[in-house]
Amino acid sequence: LNDISTTATSIDNNEASTHELTLIRQKTSADAGQEIAKMKQTVGALETSIRMVKAGYSLSLATEKLHKVDKALSGAVAEKVREATNHSLVVSFLGEGGKNLVTANATYSPMSEELLAVLNSLFGTFSANLWSAEEREATSRSTFQTVLEEKSSELALLTQTVKEKDEVEAEKAQIQAVKEQELLDLHDQITQTTRSSKQR
């Protein structure tokens, strides 16, 4: 009986840890999903900005797309362009995180080469980061699935063990009950025989 109690505790522990792992996985999955969605948005915005610059759109229109998606990234682009050139337009571009550049002046063409280089560099970095995040999430999902399968197998084994032990205990109880009945019957028979002998 002690074995059955120990196994039952193991079953409870297995179920509790599986539940806890599932909750943790749901949280990390949701967090990773948000991070990946944000990265995809940023990569998309960079891609659109690159296409706009290549098509001859102004610097401000190209960076406005970035600014809507990621203000910090827009500022980083401005910073990197400023590092590449000290043109006065870039200083005003930096002023509002890349938002307040005057469209008419922003068509200054030498700027588009520097901006394109910065955008392409950032696009490469963010694409690599996105790929890494997706790989990490896929690995986490796969690892969780493996752990879940192991826990499920362990639970099935524990449940089977309890069932078998229950059956053995039931069989022992049945044998014990039969022996006790035989003893009672024998006692009754002795008592009857004793009464019969006394009555004669």
N, C-alpha and C positions, 0 to 999 in steps of 0.2 A: 504493500500500500504506500509505503514511503517513496518507492520508485515512481509510482503513478503521480504522487504529489509533486515530486521534483520535475518530472516531465511536464506536468500541467503548468508549473511555474515557468519552465523553458518556453512553452507555447505562448504564455502571456507576454514574456519578455520579447520573444520574436515578433509578435503582433505589435507591441508597443514601439519597438525600434523601427519596424517597417513603416508604421504610421508616421513616426518622427522624421525618418529619412524622406518619406514622400512629401511631407510639408516643407522640409528644407529644399528639396528638389523643385517643388512648385515655385517657391520664392526665388531661387537662383535662376530658374528658367524664365520667369517673368522679368527679372532684372536684366538678364542677358538679352531677352527679346526686345526690351526697350532700348538697350545700348546699341544693339544691331540695327534696329529701325532708325535710330538717330544717325548712326554711321552711314547707313544707306542713303539717307536724306542728304547728308553732307557730301558724300561721293557724287550723288546725282547733281547737287548744286554746283560742285566743282566742274563736273563734266559739262553742264550747261554753260557755265561761265567761260570755259575753254572754247566751246563752240562759238559763243557770242563774240569773244575777242578775235578768234580766227575769221569770223564773218565780218569783222570791221565795226562791231558795236563799240560804243564808248566805254571807257574804263568804269564810269559810275554805274552804267546800266548792267555791266557784267558783275560788278561787285554788289550791286543792290540785291541780286539773286542770292548771293551768299549771305548778305546781311539779314535777309528774311529768315533763312534757315538757321544760321549760327553767327550771332554778333561777334563772339570771341574769335571765330575763324576769320571773319571779315576783317577784324582788327589785326589778326596775325598776318593776313595777306598784305594789308597795308604796310605793316612793319617790315616784312620781307622785301616788298617793292622799294621801300625807302632805303633799305640797306643796299639795294642794287643801284639806286640812283638818288641824287640829291635834288632832283628837279622840284621846283616850287609847288607844282601841282600835287606832288606826292605828300608834301607837308599838309596841305589842306585836305587831301584824301584821308590822311591819318586822323585829322581833327575829330571827325565823327565816326570813327571806326569804319571809314571807307564809304560813308553815306553822303557826305556833303560836297563831293567833287562836282563842279559845275559841268554839266553835260557838254556844252559847247566847247569848253577848253579841253575836256578830257579826251578828245579825239586825237590829241597830240600823238602821232604814230610811234616815235621811238619808245614811248611808254608801253605800248602793247607787247613788245618783245620781252621786256622785263616782267611784265605781268603774266604773260604766257608761261615764261620759265618758272615763275613762282607757283602759278596754278598747276602746271604739270608736275612739279615736284611734290606739292601738297596732295595732288590727286594720287600719285604713286604711293605716298606714305599712308594716306587714309584708306586706299584700296587694300594695301597690305594689312593694315590694322583690322579692316573689316573681315578680310579672309581669315586672319588669326582668330578673331572673335567668333566667327562662324565655326571654325575648326574646334575651338575650345568647347563651344556649346554642343557640337556633335559628339565630342569625346565624353563630355559630362552626361549627355543623354544615354550614350552607349554604356558607360560605366554604371550608371544608375540602373539601367535595364538588366545588366549582368548581376548586380547586387540583389535586385528584386527577384530575379529567377533563382538565385542561390537561397535567398530567404524563403521563397515559396517552396523549394525542394526540401529545405530543412523543416519547414512547418508541416509539410505532407508526411515526412518521415516521423516527426514527433507525434503527429496525430495518429499515424498507423501504429506506433509503439504503444501509445495509450490504449488504443483499441485492442491490440493483442494482449496487453497486460490486463485489461478489463475482462477479456474473454477467459484468460487463465485464472484470474481471481474468481470469476463467476463459476468456472468449472470446479475449482477447489471448493467453493462454497456449496456447490451442488453435491459433490462427493461427501463433504462434511455433513450436509443435511441428511443424505442417505444413511451415513454411518450412525448419526444421532437417532434417526428413525428406527434403524435396526436395533440399537441399544434400548430404545423405548419399548419397541415390540418385544424384545427379549425380556426386559424388565416386567412388562405386562404378562408375558407368558410364564415367567417364574412365579410372579404373584398369583396368577390363576392356578398354577400347578400346586403351589403351597396351600392355597385355600381349599382346593379339591382334596388334597391329602389330609388336611385337618378335618374336613367334613366327613370323611370316611370313618 
